Amino acid sequence: MENFKLIIVEDVPLELKGTEGIVRHEIPEAEVIGTAANEVEYWRLIKQQLPDLVLLDLGLGGSTTVGVEICRHTKEQYPKVKILIFTGEILNEKLWVDVLDAGADGIILKSGELLTRADVRAVMEGKQLVFNEPILQKIVERFKYAVSSQLVRQEALINYEIDEYDERFLRHLALGYTKEQITNLRGMPFGVKSLEKRQNELARKLFPNGESVNATRLVVRALELRILDIDNLEPDTE
């Protein structure tokens, strides 16, 4: 790894001291050209001398949005500058998504293995989305859950003989569409009476004991069985 210039953005003096210690002992290629405790100090520094890498904490002055905005505006104005998030926000997953959307090159949580030379080298060599073990564990857990949920849904579609029109019908019922509105969807070749018949057929499939159910109960059952994906209830674009 070649030598590079680094700005550290951290508002807690003790944590700044610890970060500087990690950089000094573990990453000798880094030249710390400045540290900033807030947004004003950061922009003054970066205008004086452009760094190759910004090591950015997110929780500045009690605000989590400041770090996200620093990341976004830096990437807009200086797209070649690498930004590695080094944060103690270990539970705020929404914040991780926001800062990745803002263009961060990676996130290192202040837990577990902390910041390593390998992480910094990966970022400096152009690798995107560099994470340390704590956040990787969460990513893998979500991935496994997403895959398992999709498999359960595919099995439900097969076991209950749900076709494309059944899924579209149930999904739009879940979104509050009336049968009349559903008949007007492009590619839905059914009238209201045909949809009522389809609803009765679906009720027989999903409630084999023969109980009488309305559209709301039918939709709830489809959600319970994962026939409908509650995280992807979107209307057709037509």
C-alpha positions as semicolon CSV with decimal commas, in nm:
position;residue;x (nm);y (nm);z (nm)
1;M;0,000;0,000;0,000
2;E;0,137;0,341;-0,098
3;N;0,153;0,635;0,139
4;F;-0,166;0,843;0,156
5;K;-0,310;1,149;0,327
6;L;-0,581;1,103;0,590
7;I;-0,833;1,323;0,770
8;I;-0,996;1,184;1,085
9;V;-1,342;1,317;1,178
10;E;-1,423;1,236;1,542
11;D;-1,582;1,453;1,812
12;V;-1,497;1,248;2,125
13;P;-1,140;1,331;2,235
14;L;-1,073;0,992;2,394
15;E;-1,194;0,806;2,085
16;L;-0,993;1,037;1,861
17;K;-0,683;0,957;2,063
18;G;-0,755;0,584;2,026
19;T;-0,811;0,614;1,651
20;E;-0,489;0,810;1,608
21;G;-0,310;0,537;1,802
22;I;-0,446;0,267;1,573
23;V;-0,341;0,463;1,266
24;R;0,006;0,539;1,405
25;H;0,084;0,180;1,506
26;E;-0,108;-0,026;1,250
27;I;-0,114;0,189;0,935
28;P;0,227;0,355;0,892
29;E;0,145;0,452;0,532
30;A;-0,117;0,700;0,656
31;E;-0,019;1,064;0,703
32;V;-0,278;1,232;0,925
33;I;-0,305;1,582;0,776
34;G;-0,575;1,693;1,018
35;T;-0,854;1,601;1,258
36;A;-1,199;1,755;1,286
37;A;-1,455;1,743;1,564
38;N;-1,740;1,896;1,363
39;E;-1,861;1,987;1,016
40;V;-1,712;2,337;1,013
41;E;-1,364;2,214;1,105
42;Y;-1,389;1,937;0,847
43;W;-1,471;2,165;0,553
44;R;-1,198;2,407;0,655
45;L;-0,946;2,121;0,657
46;I;-1,047;1,967;0,326
47;K;-1,030;2,306;0,151
48;Q;-0,675;2,353;0,280
49;Q;-0,550;2,014;0,162
50;L;-0,737;1,735;-0,014
51;P;-0,696;1,395;0,155
52;D;-0,693;1,053;-0,011
53;L;-0,906;0,905;0,267
54;V;-1,151;1,039;0,525
55;L;-1,203;0,827;0,835
56;L;-1,547;0,950;0,935
57;D;-1,742;0,905;1,257
58;L;-2,118;0,944;1,217
59;G;-2,235;1,059;1,559
60;L;-2,101;1,415;1,560
61;G;-2,227;1,651;1,829
62;G;-2,512;1,415;1,913
63;S;-2,640;1,417;1,554
64;T;-2,617;1,116;1,324
65;T;-2,729;1,300;1,013
66;V;-2,426;1,533;1,008
67;G;-2,191;1,247;0,925
68;V;-2,417;1,124;0,646
69;E;-2,432;1,473;0,494
70;I;-2,053;1,514;0,520
71;C;-2,018;1,187;0,330
72;R;-2,272;1,283;0,063
73;H;-2,132;1,631;-0,004
74;T;-1,772;1,510;-0,003
75;K;-1,849;1,246;-0,264
76;E;-2,035;1,502;-0,474
77;Q;-1,752;1,754;-0,466
78;Y;-1,450;1,524;-0,446
79;P;-1,553;1,186;-0,593
80;K;-1,198;1,047;-0,584
81;V;-1,170;1,088;-0,206
82;K;-1,229;0,759;-0,024
83;I;-1,459;0,763;0,278
84;L;-1,441;0,489;0,539
85;I;-1,699;0,514;0,815
86;F;-1,562;0,434;1,162
87;T;-1,859;0,454;1,395
88;G;-1,996;0,351;1,731
89;E;-2,350;0,349;1,589
90;I;-2,362;-0,029;1,617
91;L;-2,741;-0,068;1,631
92;N;-2,862;0,199;1,389
93;E;-2,901;-0,008;1,073
94;K;-3,103;0,266;0,899
95;L;-2,803;0,494;0,941
96;W;-2,576;0,238;0,772
97;V;-2,810;0,230;0,473
98;D;-2,821;0,609;0,457
99;V;-2,444;0,648;0,456
100;L;-2,397;0,373;0,196
101;D;-2,652;0,554;-0,022
102;A;-2,445;0,868;0,035
103;G;-2,145;0,697;-0,127
104;A;-1,938;0,559;0,162
105;D;-1,672;0,308;0,058
106;G;-1,724;0,097;0,367
107;I;-1,833;0,083;0,731
108;I;-1,620;-0,028;1,024
109;L;-1,810;-0,064;1,351
110;K;-1,632;0,027;1,674
111;S;-1,672;-0,323;1,812
112;G;-1,502;-0,658;1,759
113;E;-1,188;-0,630;1,551
114;L;-1,209;-0,249;1,511
115;L;-1,006;-0,085;1,235
116;T;-0,735;-0,294;1,067
117;R;-0,466;-0,223;0,812
118;A;-0,632;-0,478;0,582
119;D;-0,958;-0,279;0,587
120;V;-0,782;0,045;0,502
121;R;-0,573;-0,118;0,230
122;A;-0,886;-0,267;0,073
123;V;-1,047;0,077;0,054
124;M;-0,732;0,245;-0,079
125;E;-0,696;-0,022;-0,347
126;G;-1,046;0,048;-0,474
127;K;-1,252;-0,226;-0,312
128;Q;-1,608;-0,118;-0,256
129;L;-1,820;-0,192;0,048
130;V;-1,554;-0,280;0,303
131;F;-1,702;-0,403;0,632
132;N;-1,562;-0,552;0,951
133;E;-1,691;-0,866;1,118
134;P;-1,975;-0,724;1,334
135;I;-2,154;-0,568;1,038
136;L;-2,073;-0,864;0,812
137;Q;-2,248;-1,095;1,058
138;K;-2,563;-0,885;1,036
139;I;-2,544;-0,877;0,656
140;V;-2,510;-1,256;0,639
141;E;-2,801;-1,303;0,883
142;R;-3,024;-1,082;0,668
143;F;-2,914;-1,261;0,352
144;K;-2,993;-1,602;0,499
145;Y;-3,331;-1,479;0,619
146;A;-3,414;-1,330;0,278
147;V;-3,321;-1,651;0,095
148;S;-3,515;-1,868;0,342
149;S;-3,822;-1,645;0,312
150;Q;-3,809;-1,664;-0,067
151;L;-3,786;-2,044;-0,056
152;V;-4,084;-2,061;0,181
153;R;-4,281;-1,838;-0,055
154;Q;-4,193;-2,048;-0,360
155;E;-4,301;-2,364;-0,178
156;A;-4,630;-2,200;-0,076
157;L;-4,704;-2,095;-0,435
158;I;-4,648;-2,454;-0,548
159;N;-4,826;-2,628;-0,259
160;Y;-5,138;-2,412;-0,284
161;E;-5,131;-2,398;-0,666
162;I;-5,113;-2,019;-0,679
163;D;-5,070;-1,883;-1,029
164;E;-4,966;-1,537;-1,150
165;Y;-5,323;-1,406;-1,154
166;D;-5,392;-1,536;-0,803
167;E;-5,084;-1,356;-0,673
168;R;-5,173;-1,031;-0,849
169;F;-5,532;-1,052;-0,726
170;L;-5,430;-1,114;-0,363
171;R;-5,156;-0,851;-0,372
172;H;-5,388;-0,578;-0,495
173;L;-5,656;-0,679;-0,245
174;A;-5,389;-0,638;0,024
175;L;-5,316;-0,289;-0,112
176;G;-5,681;-0,188;-0,080
177;Y;-5,788;-0,220;-0,444
178;T;-6,152;-0,307;-0,512
179;K;-6,237;-0,587;-0,751
180;E;-6,353;-0,326;-0,998
181;Q;-6,013;-0,156;-0,985
182;I;-5,833;-0,488;-1,023
183;T;-6,027;-0,571;-1,338
184;N;-5,887;-0,251;-1,493
185;L;-5,525;-0,358;-1,447
186;R;-5,347;-0,422;-1,774
187;G;-5,308;-0,791;-1,841
188;M;-5,582;-0,890;-1,594
189;P;-5,838;-1,058;-1,823
190;F;-6,117;-1,100;-1,568
191;G;-6,440;-0,928;-1,483
192;V;-6,576;-0,876;-1,134
193;K;-6,774;-1,203;-1,134
194;S;-6,467;-1,398;-1,245
195;L;-6,266;-1,243;-0,962
196;E;-6,536;-1,333;-0,713
197;K;-6,517;-1,692;-0,836
198;R;-6,136;-1,682;-0,810
199;Q;-6,167;-1,548;-0,454
200;N;-6,392;-1,839;-0,359
201;E;-6,146;-2,086;-0,513
202;L;-5,860;-1,928;-0,320
203;A;-6,063;-1,948;0,000
204;R;-6,110;-2,322;-0,054
205;K;-5,735;-2,367;-0,112
206;L;-5,620;-2,162;0,184
207;F;-5,897;-2,267;0,424
208;P;-5,946;-2,638;0,355
209;N;-6,185;-2,677;0,650
210;G;-6,449;-2,497;0,447
211;E;-6,496;-2,194;0,670
212;S;-6,646;-1,882;0,517
213;V;-6,395;-1,596;0,488
214;N;-6,400;-1,244;0,349
215;A;-6,134;-1,075;0,137
216;T;-5,951;-0,935;0,440
217;R;-5,917;-1,274;0,608
218;L;-5,807;-1,424;0,278
219;V;-5,529;-1,166;0,243
220;V;-5,415;-1,217;0,603
221;R;-5,393;-1,592;0,540
222;A;-5,191;-1,532;0,223
223;L;-4,948;-1,320;0,425
224;E;-4,926;-1,585;0,699
225;L;-4,843;-1,853;0,443
226;R;-4,586;-1,621;0,272
227;I;-4,782;-1,636;-0,054
228;L;-4,759;-1,259;-0,033
229;D;-4,433;-1,092;0,064
230;I;-4,520;-0,819;0,313
231;D;-4,192;-0,640;0,237
232;N;-4,272;-0,620;-0,133
233;L;-4,636;-0,522;-0,152
234;E;-4,620;-0,296;-0,454
235;P;-4,895;-0,231;-0,708
236;D;-4,840;-0,316;-1,073
237;T;-4,698;-0,024;-1,266
238;E;-4,949;-0,040;-1,550
